């Protein structure tokens, strides 16, 4: 080998070593960058996971508090208030004015006087000075009528209903007739089931209407009319 070739080989060897060193340095730098990036993502993921773990128990505690609040036992004062509210009658339970103040017959108004009767079908005789005429709609000269479609008849029936306390829908009129004069009438009636039986004597008061004057409580309808 000549001296020139030997020198050339010596010059090439250092050049190759420098290139390898540069390449190694570049690779090492790339690896370091990758390591930094990877570490950054790992730490960030770990922080997110820790944050999620911390938030989850808080939500569970809040949910538990809500359930406890719903299931909270009422205090003694609240129990007393609830009891008072339950005892109060509702609007549906309250009796209407008609139910709370039942209609009273003229027999119950004022002071009624009772007396015995010689008639065996009459249990007792009732009179009352406070009985009032049934208001009339009739004007002019009064004519007593026994036509069951007339106004005068309807006012007689209203008078009988008021003094006996029997509703007209629950009333049987066995006889309505003259009682000895044009302004005097008598009616024999009973409830539909015949549990109550009466004979009513009434008189006409000019410009006022028919006024009951005697109420006979009967024990039978036989011979009553």
C-alpha positions in Angstrom: 0.0 0.0 0.0 1.4 3.4 -0.9 1.8 6.2 1.5 -0.9 8.3 -0.2 -3.5 5.6 0.2 -2.7 5.2 3.9 -3.1 8.9 4.5 -6.4 9.0 2.7 -7.8 6.1 4.8 -6.9 8.0 8.0 -8.7 11.1 6.8 -12.0 9.1 6.0 -12.2 7.4 9.4 -12.7 10.6 11.5 -15.3 11.9 9.1 -17.4 8.8 9.4 -17.2 8.9 13.2 -18.4 12.5 13.3 -21.5 11.6 11.1 -22.4 8.7 13.4 -22.1 11.0 16.4 -24.4 13.5 14.9 -26.9 10.8 13.9 -26.8 9.4 17.4 -27.3 12.9 18.9 -30.3 13.5 16.7 -31.9 10.1 17.6 -31.3 10.8 21.3 -33.0 14.2 20.9 -36.0 12.6 19.2 -36.3 9.9 21.9 -36.1 12.6 24.6 -38.8 14.6 23.0 -41.0 11.5 22.7 -40.4 10.7 26.3 -41.4 14.3 27.3 -44.6 14.2 25.2 -45.6 10.8 26.6 -44.9 11.8 30.1 -47.0 14.9 29.6 -50.0 12.9 28.4 -49.6 10.4 31.2 -49.6 13.1 33.9 -52.6 14.9 32.3 -54.6 11.6 32.1 -53.7 10.9 35.7 -55.0 14.3 36.8 -58.3 13.9 35.0 -58.8 10.5 36.5 -58.1 11.8 40.0 -60.5 14.7 39.5 -63.2 12.4 38.3 -62.7 10.2 41.4 -63.0 13.2 43.7 -66.2 14.5 42.1 -68.0 11.2 42.2 -68.3 10.9 46.0 -69.6 14.5 46.2 -72.5 13.7 43.9 -73.3 10.5 45.9 -73.3 12.5 49.1 -75.6 15.1 47.6 -77.9 12.4 46.3 -77.9 10.8 49.8 -78.8 14.1 51.4 -81.8 14.6 49.1 -83.1 11.1 50.0 -82.7 11.8 53.7 -84.6 15.1 53.3 -87.5 13.3 51.6 -87.6 10.6 54.3 -87.3 13.1 57.1 -89.7 12.4 60.0 -92.2 15.2 60.8 -91.7 17.0 64.1 -94.3 16.8 66.9 -95.6 20.3 65.9 -96.0 19.2 62.3 -97.8 16.0 63.4 -100.2 18.2 65.5 -100.8 20.5 62.5 -101.5 17.5 60.3 -104.0 16.1 62.9 -105.8 19.4 63.0 -106.0 19.6 59.2 -107.4 16.0 59.1 -110.1 16.9 61.7 -111.3 19.8 59.7 -114.3 18.9 57.5 -113.9 19.4 53.8 -116.2 21.5 51.7 -117.9 18.3 50.6 -118.4 17.2 54.2 -119.9 20.5 55.3 -123.7 20.4 55.5 -125.6 22.7 53.2 -127.8 25.4 54.6 -130.8 23.3 53.8 -129.4 20.3 55.6 -128.2 22.3 58.6 -131.4 24.2 59.0 -134.2 21.7 58.3 -137.6 23.2 57.4 -139.9 23.4 60.4 -143.6 23.0 60.2 -145.9 25.6 61.6 -146.6 23.1 64.4 -143.1 23.6 65.6 -143.2 27.4 65.3 -144.2 29.3 68.4 -146.0 27.5 71.2 -148.3 24.7 70.2 -151.1 23.5 72.4 -152.1 19.9 72.4 -155.4 18.4 73.7 -157.2 15.1 73.6 -160.2 14.4 71.4 -163.4 12.5 72.0 -163.1 11.1 68.5 -161.5 7.6 68.7 -159.6 8.0 65.3 -157.9 11.2 66.6 -154.8 10.7 68.6 -154.4 14.4 69.6 -155.5 17.9 68.5 -152.9 20.6 68.0 -153.5 24.4 67.8 -151.1 27.3 67.7 -151.9 31.0 67.9 -148.7 31.8 66.0 -149.8 30.0 62.8 -149.8 32.4 59.8 -151.7 32.4 56.5 -149.9 31.0 53.5 -149.2 34.0 51.3 -151.7 34.2 48.4 -151.3 35.4 44.8 -155.1 35.7 44.4 -156.6 39.2 44.0 -160.2 40.5 44.1 -163.1 38.6 45.6 -162.0 35.2 46.8 -163.9 32.1 45.6 -162.9 28.7 47.3 -162.1 26.1 44.6 -161.7 22.4 44.8 -160.5 22.0 41.2 -157.0 20.5 41.6 -155.7 22.6 38.7 -156.7 25.9 40.3 -154.5 28.4 42.2 -156.8 28.2 45.3 -156.4 24.4 45.4 -152.6 24.8 45.2 -152.6 27.3 48.0 -154.7 24.9 50.2 -152.2 22.1 49.6 -149.3 24.4 50.4 -151.0 25.3 53.7 -151.5 21.6 54.6 -147.8 20.9 53.7 -146.5 23.7 55.9 -148.6 22.9 59.0 -148.0 19.1 58.8 -144.4 19.2 57.7 -145.1 16.7 54.9 -143.5 17.5 51.6 -146.0 17.6 48.7 -144.1 15.0 46.8 -144.6 12.6 49.8 -148.2 13.5 50.4 -151.5 11.7 49.6 -154.6 13.9 49.7 -157.4 11.6 50.7 -160.1 14.3 50.8 -160.2 18.1 50.5 -163.7 19.6 51.1 -165.8 22.5 52.3 -165.9 22.7 56.1 -169.2 24.4 56.7 -168.7 27.7 54.9 -167.2 29.2 51.7 -164.1 30.4 53.5 -163.5 27.2 55.5 -161.9 24.0 54.3 -160.7 20.7 55.7 -158.2 18.2 54.3 -157.3 14.6 55.2 -153.8 13.7 54.2 -151.0 11.2 54.9 -147.4 10.4 53.9 -147.0 7.9 51.1 -146.2 5.1 53.5 -149.2 6.2 55.8 -146.8 6.4 58.8 -148.2 10.0 59.4 -151.9 10.8 59.1 -153.5 14.2 59.6 -156.7 16.2 59.2 -156.2 19.9 58.7 -158.8 22.6 59.3 -158.1 26.0 57.7 -159.9 29.3 57.1 -159.5 32.0 54.5 -158.1 35.4 55.6 -158.9 38.2 53.0 -155.9 39.5 51.1 -153.6 37.1 53.1 -154.4 33.5 52.3 -155.4 30.2 53.9 -154.6 29.9 57.6 -154.5 26.6 59.5 -156.6 26.7 62.6 -156.6 23.1 63.8 -154.3 20.0 63.2 -155.6 16.6 64.1 -153.1 13.7 64.3 -154.9 10.6 63.3 -154.3 7.0 64.3 -156.3 5.6 61.3 -157.8 6.8 58.0 -161.0 4.8 58.4 -163.8 7.2 59.0 -161.5 10.2 58.7 -163.3 11.5 55.6 
